[in-house]
Amino acid sequence: MKIKRAQHYGMCFGVRDAIDLAREHSKGQPLTILGDLVHNEKVMEDFRRSGVTVERDTSRVKSTKVMITAHGASRKRIEEVRSLGLEVVEATCPLVRYAHRTVEKLVSRGFYPVIIGKKGHVEVLGLTEDLAECTVIENPGEIEQIPPHPKLGVAAQTTQPISRVRGMVEMIRQRFPSSEVYFMDTVCRPTKERQKAIEDLAVECDVVLAVGGRDSNNTRQLAEKSRALGARAYHIQGPEDIDAAWFSGEETVGITAGTSTPDELIDAVEARMEQIASGFAKRVMSEVAAV
């Protein structure tokens, strides 16, 4: 069995900075994170063990200091929290901030905003809650939901596959030939790098393990892309999710990870795969010796 890592994996700088900020602000004082700081259960469990509280309902917050997650939040949501007398610490990823400014700029120029992303995702909610009107679409079949408008401004959730986003933009242009359709690329570079790396990895591998939290959109996208390229792919949270029955001894196994996945977790997955590969090798040697 051969084991390969994707060229780009592990935490992106925005996630790492958010975690460092949370650790800094939780030293010696209570801190509540409003939702998952990042979509990785191991990271969040480490925070809980250190005394950091995670709440989604502000009425349940007991600390005086709260943190906005790396996925960002709307101004409406932030002002709502401040109105309760709470101190707000923003851990919003700079690339998510850029997406917010981009959407605001489109609206200020008279464009009707169309967001390509996952409905209900915390980042998408942050992008849209301040808007008087908008349409969020996840797939080409929902383009019909966009109302006619002379100017359509399109942006995307930062973790969407850029090739799919560009394809949907072209479909929107075809659907509204008389409208000005203006696309501003808000898919972040770490996501693009991972998507390019998985294209290279998946074609070389029989199986791909995408390591990330169960709610990680970009990890899910990596697994889906791998399957589309012909590999068997599994979205796992850690080494404990790996089933040796997924593999045969002659396969090439690729490892990739979402932007919220700690390096040590990826190392643990690789160590588990090395263990499985070693087991296959010993079994083959035993079979040969028996012959």
N, C-alpha and C positions, 0 to 999 in steps of 0.2 A: 504493500500500500504506500502511495506517495501522498504527502501532505503539503499543500501550498497555502500561503497567506496572500490575501489581496494586497496590492501595493499600498492602498490607503485604508486604514482601519483605526479603531479606537476613538477616543473622545476628540471632538473638534474644540477649538480654542474658546468658543462661546460657552459651551457646556462646562469646560474646565474652569473658566473664570467664574461662572455662576456658583460652582461648588466651593471654590476658594472663598468667594464673598460670603457664602452662607457659613462657612467655618469661622471666618473672621468675626461676623456679627453674632455668633452664638456663644462666643467665649465669655463665660461668667455671667451671662444674662439670657433670659428666656427668648426664644425666637420661634415664630410660627411661619411656616411656608404655606402660601395659599395655593394648594394643589401640589402636584409632583414637580419638584424643582427641575428634574429631568425625567424622561421616560425610561428609567432603569430601576428595578425593584431593589437590587443590591445596594445601590447608592442611597436610595431613600431609606432602606432598612438601617444602614449605617448611621444616618442622621437621627432616626428615631431612637436608636440605642444610645446616642450621645445626648438625648434629652430634647432634641428639636421636635416640635409638634407640627403635624401636617393637617391642615383643615381646608375644606372647600367652602364651608359656610362661615362667613365672617361673624355671625352671631355666636359662634362657638369658640372664638378666639379668646384666650385667657392672657396672652402676653401683650405688652404695649408696642412691640415691634413685629412687623410682618414683612415677608419678602415676596415680591412678584417673581414668578418663575422665569427661566430662560426663554420660555415661549412667548413672553410678553403679555400685556393686557391693554385694554382700551383705556383712554383717559377717563371715560365714564366710570369704569370699574375702579380705577385708582383713586379718583375723587370720592367715590362712595366709601372706600376704605378709610381715607383721611378724615372724612366727615364723622367717623366714629371715634376720632381722637387718637388714632393709631399712627405710629411712625412707619413710613413705607420705605423699604429698601428695594430698589429695582435691580434685578439680575438679568434683565432682558438682553438677549444676544444682540450685539451690534448689527448683525445682518437681518435680524427680525425688525429692529428699529428702522433700518433702511427700507424694508418692505412697507412699514407703516407710513413713512414719509412719501414713498412712491405713490401709494394709494391716495393719500391726501392731496398730492400734487395733481394727480389725474382728475380728481373731483374738482379741485380749484380751477382747472382748465375747462370745465364743462363736460367732462366725460362721465358717462354712466359706468360705475365700477362693476366689473365681472372678475370674480376671484376663482381661480382653479385650485381646488383643494378639498380636503375632507370635511364634510359638514359636521359641526359639533366639536371639531378638534380645538383645543385651547388656543392654539396659534391663530386659527381662522376666526375664532370668536373675537380675539383681540384686534384683528385686522378690520373687522366689520361692525362691531358694536357701536362705534361712533358715527357710522354712516346713516344718513337719512334713508337711503335706498341702495340696494346692491343685489346681485345674484351670485350665489356660490354654486359651482358645478364641479362634479367629481369625474364625470365621464362624458363621452361624446353624445350619448343619448339624452343628456340633460341640456344640451345647447338650445333645444326648443323652448326651454323655460326663460331664456333671456328675452326681455321685452324689446320691441323695436325702438331704436334711438339713433339719431344722426351721428352721435359720437360714442363709441364704446371703448372704454379703457380696460385693458386686461392685465392682471398681475396674478401671481401664484403663491401658494404656500411654499415656504422656503425648501421643503423636503420633497417636493414633487419631482418625478422624472422629467428632465428638461425636454427630452425627445417627445414625450407624450404631450407636454404643455405646448410645444411649438406646433405639433400636429393639430391640437384642438384650436389653437389660434387660427390656423389656416381654415379649419372647418367653420369657425365663427365668421371669418371673412367671406366664405362661400355662402353662408346662410344669410348674411346681411351685405350684399354687394353694393348697396347704395349708401352704406354707413362708413364713416371713418373708423377703422378698428386699429387702435394704437396699443401695442404690446410693450410693456416694460418688464424686463427679465429680473425677477426677484428670487429665483432659485439660487440658493447659496453655493459658494464654490466648494466647500467640503462635501456637500451632497453630490455635486457634479463630478468631483474627483472619484468618489466612491462608485458612482454609477458607471463611469468610464472603466474603473478598475474591475468592476464585476463583469463587464462585457469581456474583458481580456481573460478573467479567471474562469468564468463559467464554461467557455468553449473548450478549455483545457481539462475540465474536471467532470467526473461522473456524478459526484455528489458535492453540494455546497452547504455549509453550515453558516447561517446568518445569525450572529450573536447580538442580542439586544432585548430590551424589555418588551413584554407582551403588547404594550400600548405604543411602542415606537413605530411611527409611521415610516420612517426612512429604512428601518430594518426590514419591515414587511415588504417594502418596495424592492429591496435587494434580493429577498427570497423570490418574489414574483418575477423579477428580471431574470434570475438564474433559471427558473423553470421555463420561461419563454425561450431561453437559449438552449434548452434541451437537457439541462442537468436536473437531477433530483435534488430538491432543496428543502431544508428544514429550518424553521425559525425557532431558535432555542434561546433560553435565558442564561444558561450556564452549562457546565460539564455534566451536571446531574440529569439533564434532559436527554443526553445522548444515549441511544440504544445501539449496541454493537451489531444488532441484527440488521441495521440499515446498510451495512457495508459487506462487501466481499474482499478477500485479501488482495485482489489485483487492481482495485479501483484507485483512482486519484481523487482525493478529497480536498476541496478548497475551503478556506475559512475567511469570512469577512465579518464586518461588524458595523452596527449603527453608530451614529455620532455621539450617543450617550453611554456607550459601553466602555467601562474602565479597562485599561491595558492588562491589568492583572487577571481580569476575568477571561480575556482572550487567551492569555498565557495558560490559564487553567484548562480551557477548552483544547488548546493545542497539546497540552500534556496528557489529557485524557485520550486524545486521538493517537498519540504516540504509544500509549499503553495498549490501546486496541490493536494498533498495527503490529506491535511486538507480539501480542497474543496470537495474531494470525500467522506471523512468521514462525513462531514456535510450533504451532499446530501443523504447519506445512512440513517443517523439519521432522516432526514426529511421524507424520504419514509417510514421508520418504524413507525414514529409517525402518519403518515397519515393512515396507516393500522389499 
